[in-house]
């Protein structure tokens, strides 16, 4: 039987968390329609509103996205990344591939062994090598063609809020992304932030998420903070799913062949959670009963 791990990234009032929402079991075929119906039933059963979902990230299974999709950049492995980090890494890697395409047909600064071979044998580079780099660039482009199209200025705003224009096109795009914001007020807030030496000083020493959570006051900068918090709530990668697969393989060993579906979900939740229970406090609140 196939299993579908569903994780949620959310702000709990203090920090952003990534936690297992549910483990759904899918008997028989696993088409996109069946998966959607299972998710809808889970949300309805637990009184959850699907309209508050900001974005959806999948691991690239055909039934989830319709074609192959994935991630090639190790910079996005691990926790505590943001969607701004993802776009930065993608664009940087895309630029590097374009540079390699030009370089392999020119000075070959990034292909020293190939350059030595060509100089030694008085030959040009193998067409197959040029084709490989070109196909790699094209493959990378295809993998991210369906990723959300966010203006670079919106992402720049999250990382460097003092570097964007208050009346740029990005504020209109931000309004489309977060319809509840007041665009005119947003522009005024950007201007006010840009004149705050205190915020600029605190921004230098804070992580992106910490800056928006703990430094920027909600009452004073409601619209700017709403945009930033929405973007920071988006999953930057599928790392949490990949780590869950490893945990599930360790849990479902041949020595645990009587593990029930319910217990599997509970074990996976314990293995992947970021919560750290205070065992002493929990134990002290319970009364122990000893046998006589």
C-alpha positions as CSV (number, residue, x, y, z in Angstrom):
1,X,0.0,0.0,0.0
2,X,1.3,3.4,-0.9
3,X,1.7,6.2,1.7
4,X,1.5,9.9,1.2
5,X,3.3,12.1,3.7
6,X,1.8,15.5,4.1
7,X,3.9,18.2,5.8
8,X,2.8,21.7,6.8
9,X,5.1,24.8,7.1
10,X,3.6,27.4,9.4
11,X,4.3,30.2,11.8
12,X,3.3,29.2,15.3
13,X,3.5,32.7,16.8
14,X,7.2,32.4,17.6
15,X,9.0,30.6,14.8
16,X,8.4,28.9,11.4
17,X,7.9,25.1,11.8
18,X,7.7,22.2,9.4
19,X,5.7,19.4,10.9
20,X,4.0,16.2,9.6
21,X,0.3,17.0,9.1
22,X,-0.8,13.5,8.2
23,X,0.2,10.2,6.7
24,X,-2.4,9.1,4.3
25,X,-2.7,5.5,3.0
26,X,-3.6,5.0,-0.6
27,X,-4.9,1.6,-1.6
28,X,-4.9,0.7,-5.3
29,X,-4.1,3.4,-7.9
30,X,-2.5,6.7,-6.9
31,X,-3.8,9.2,-9.5
32,X,-3.8,12.9,-8.9
33,X,-7.6,12.9,-8.5
34,X,-7.4,10.1,-5.8
35,X,-4.7,12.0,-3.9
36,X,-6.7,15.3,-4.0
37,X,-9.9,13.5,-2.8
38,X,-8.0,11.9,0.1
39,X,-6.5,15.3,1.1
40,X,-9.9,17.0,0.8
41,X,-11.5,14.3,3.0
42,X,-8.7,14.8,5.6
43,X,-9.2,18.6,5.7
44,X,-13.0,18.3,6.0
45,X,-12.7,15.6,8.7
46,X,-10.4,17.8,10.8
47,X,-12.2,21.1,10.2
48,X,-9.2,22.6,8.2
49,X,-9.8,25.4,5.6
50,X,-7.9,24.7,2.4
51,X,-8.3,28.3,1.3
52,X,-5.6,29.4,3.8
53,X,-2.9,27.3,2.0
54,X,-0.3,29.6,0.6
55,X,1.5,27.2,-1.8
56,X,2.0,23.5,-2.5
57,X,5.3,21.7,-3.0
58,X,5.6,18.1,-4.2
59,X,8.5,15.7,-4.5
60,X,8.0,15.4,-8.2
61,X,6.1,12.2,-8.5
62,X,4.2,12.0,-11.8
63,X,0.8,11.7,-10.1
64,X,1.6,14.9,-8.2
65,X,2.9,17.2,-10.9
66,X,2.3,15.5,-14.2
67,X,5.9,15.2,-15.1
68,X,9.4,14.9,-13.7
69,X,10.6,17.6,-11.4
70,X,13.4,17.9,-8.8
71,X,16.3,19.9,-7.4
72,X,20.0,19.9,-8.3
73,X,21.5,22.3,-5.9
74,X,22.9,21.1,-2.6
75,X,22.7,24.6,-1.1
76,X,19.0,23.9,-0.5
77,X,19.6,20.7,1.5
78,X,19.0,21.0,5.3
79,X,16.6,23.1,7.3
80,X,16.2,26.8,8.0
81,X,16.1,27.9,4.3
82,X,13.5,30.2,2.8
83,X,11.9,30.6,-0.6
84,X,14.2,33.6,-1.2
85,X,17.2,31.2,-0.7
86,X,15.6,28.8,-3.2
87,X,15.2,31.5,-6.0
88,X,18.7,32.8,-5.3
89,X,20.2,29.4,-5.6
90,X,18.2,28.5,-8.8
91,X,19.1,31.8,-10.5
92,X,22.8,31.4,-9.5
93,X,23.0,27.9,-10.8
94,X,21.2,28.9,-14.1
95,X,23.7,31.6,-14.6
96,X,26.6,29.2,-13.9
97,X,25.3,26.8,-16.5
98,X,25.1,29.6,-19.1
99,X,28.7,30.5,-18.3
100,X,29.8,26.9,-18.7
101,X,28.0,26.7,-22.1
102,X,30.0,29.7,-23.4
103,X,33.3,28.6,-21.7
104,X,33.4,25.1,-23.1
105,X,33.3,26.6,-26.6
106,X,35.9,29.2,-25.7
107,X,38.8,29.5,-23.3
108,X,37.7,26.5,-21.1
109,X,38.7,28.1,-17.9
110,X,36.3,25.9,-16.0
111,X,37.4,22.7,-17.9
112,X,41.2,22.6,-17.3
113,X,41.7,19.0,-18.1
114,X,39.7,19.4,-21.3
115,X,41.8,22.5,-22.2
116,X,45.0,20.6,-21.6
117,X,43.8,17.7,-23.8
118,X,42.8,20.0,-26.6
119,X,46.1,21.9,-26.5
120,X,48.1,18.8,-26.3
121,X,46.4,17.1,-29.2
122,X,45.7,20.2,-31.2
123,X,42.0,19.4,-31.3
124,X,38.7,21.0,-30.6
125,X,36.4,19.9,-27.8
126,X,34.2,16.9,-28.4
127,X,30.7,17.9,-29.7
128,X,29.3,15.4,-27.2
129,X,30.7,17.4,-24.3
130,X,29.2,20.6,-25.6
131,X,25.9,18.8,-26.1
132,X,26.0,17.5,-22.5
133,X,26.4,21.0,-21.0
134,X,23.6,22.3,-23.3
135,X,21.3,19.5,-22.4
136,X,22.0,20.0,-18.7
137,X,21.0,23.6,-18.9
138,X,17.9,22.8,-20.8
139,X,17.0,20.0,-18.3
140,X,17.4,22.4,-15.4
141,X,15.2,25.0,-17.2
142,X,12.4,22.3,-17.7
143,X,12.6,21.2,-14.1
144,X,11.7,24.7,-12.9
145,X,9.4,25.9,-15.6
146,X,6.3,25.3,-13.4
147,X,7.7,26.9,-10.3
148,X,5.8,30.0,-9.0
149,X,6.8,33.1,-11.0
150,X,7.6,35.8,-8.4
151,X,9.2,39.0,-9.3
152,X,12.8,39.3,-8.2
153,X,12.0,42.6,-6.4
154,X,9.5,40.8,-4.2
155,X,12.1,38.3,-3.1
156,X,14.7,41.0,-2.8
157,X,12.2,42.8,-0.5
158,X,12.2,39.9,1.9
159,X,16.0,39.7,2.1
160,X,16.8,43.4,1.6
161,X,13.7,45.5,2.3
162,X,15.8,48.7,2.2
163,X,16.9,48.1,-1.4
164,X,13.6,48.2,-3.2
165,X,11.7,51.2,-4.6
166,X,8.5,52.1,-2.8
167,X,6.6,52.8,-6.0
168,X,7.9,50.0,-8.2
169,X,5.9,47.5,-10.2
170,X,6.6,44.9,-7.5
171,X,4.0,46.5,-5.1
172,X,1.3,45.7,-7.7
173,X,2.5,42.1,-7.9
174,X,2.6,42.0,-4.1
175,X,-1.1,43.0,-4.1
176,X,-1.9,40.1,-6.4
177,X,0.0,37.8,-4.2
178,X,-1.7,39.1,-1.0
179,X,-5.0,40.6,-1.9
180,X,-5.7,41.7,1.7
181,X,-2.9,44.3,1.7
182,X,-3.4,48.0,1.1
183,X,-1.0,48.9,-1.7
184,X,-0.9,52.6,-0.9
185,X,-0.1,51.9,2.7
186,X,2.5,49.4,1.6
187,X,4.4,52.0,-0.3
188,X,4.3,54.4,2.7
189,X,5.6,51.6,4.9
190,X,8.5,51.0,2.6
191,X,9.4,54.6,2.6
192,X,9.2,54.7,6.4
193,X,11.4,51.6,6.8
194,X,14.0,53.1,4.5
195,X,14.4,56.0,6.8
196,X,14.7,54.0,10.0
197,X,18.4,53.7,11.1
198,X,17.4,51.4,13.9
199,X,15.8,48.9,11.6
200,X,18.8,49.0,9.3
201,X,21.2,48.4,12.1
202,X,19.1,45.5,13.5
203,X,18.7,44.0,10.0
204,X,22.5,43.6,9.6
205,X,22.8,41.2,12.5
206,X,19.5,39.2,12.1
207,X,18.5,36.2,10.1
208,X,15.8,36.9,7.5
209,X,13.1,35.1,9.4
210,X,14.2,36.6,12.8
211,X,14.1,40.1,11.4
212,X,10.5,39.9,10.2
213,X,9.4,37.9,13.3
214,X,11.1,39.8,16.1
215,X,12.3,43.1,14.8
216,X,9.7,44.6,12.4
217,X,6.6,45.7,14.5
218,X,3.3,44.4,13.2
219,X,1.3,47.4,14.2
220,X,3.6,49.9,12.4
221,X,4.4,47.8,9.3
222,X,1.4,45.5,8.9
223,X,1.4,45.3,5.0
224,X,5.1,44.8,4.6
225,X,5.2,42.2,7.3
226,X,2.1,40.3,5.9
227,X,3.9,39.9,2.5
228,X,7.2,38.8,4.1
229,X,5.5,36.3,6.4
230,X,3.5,34.8,3.5
231,X,6.6,34.3,1.5
232,X,8.5,32.8,4.4
233,X,5.7,30.3,5.0
234,X,6.3,28.8,1.6
235,X,8.4,25.6,1.5
236,X,11.8,26.3,0.0
237,X,12.5,22.6,-1.0
238,X,11.3,19.0,-0.6
239,X,14.1,18.3,2.0
240,X,11.6,17.5,4.8
241,X,10.0,14.8,2.5
242,X,13.3,13.3,1.6
243,X,14.4,13.0,5.3
244,X,11.0,11.5,6.1
245,X,11.6,8.7,3.5
246,X,14.8,7.9,5.3
247,X,13.0,7.8,8.7
248,X,10.3,5.6,7.3
249,X,12.8,3.1,5.9
250,X,14.3,2.9,9.4
251,X,10.9,2.5,11.1
252,X,9.6,-0.1,8.7
253,X,12.2,-2.8,9.3
254,X,11.7,-6.5,8.9
255,X,11.6,-6.9,12.6
256,X,8.5,-4.7,12.9
257,X,6.2,-6.5,10.5
258,X,3.2,-6.1,12.9
259,X,3.4,-2.3,12.8
260,X,-0.1,-0.9,12.1
261,X,-0.8,2.1,9.9
262,X,-1.7,4.2,12.9
263,X,1.5,3.3,14.7
264,X,3.5,4.0,11.6
265,X,2.1,7.6,11.4
266,X,2.8,8.1,15.0
267,X,6.4,6.9,14.8
268,X,7.0,9.1,11.7
269,X,5.7,12.1,13.5
270,X,8.1,11.5,16.4
271,X,11.0,11.0,14.1
272,X,10.4,14.2,12.0
273,X,9.1,16.7,14.6
274,X,11.0,19.7,15.7
275,X,9.2,19.9,19.0
276,X,11.3,18.8,22.1
277,X,9.0,17.8,25.0
278,X,10.0,18.7,28.5
279,X,10.0,15.1,29.9
280,X,10.7,16.1,33.5
281,X,7.7,18.6,33.5
282,X,5.4,16.0,31.9
283,X,6.5,13.3,34.4
284,X,6.1,15.6,37.4
285,X,2.5,16.3,36.4
286,X,1.6,12.7,36.6
287,X,1.0,10.5,39.7
288,X,2.8,7.2,39.7
289,X,1.1,4.1,41.0
290,X,3.4,1.4,42.3
291,X,2.3,-2.2,42.8
292,X,2.4,-3.7,46.3
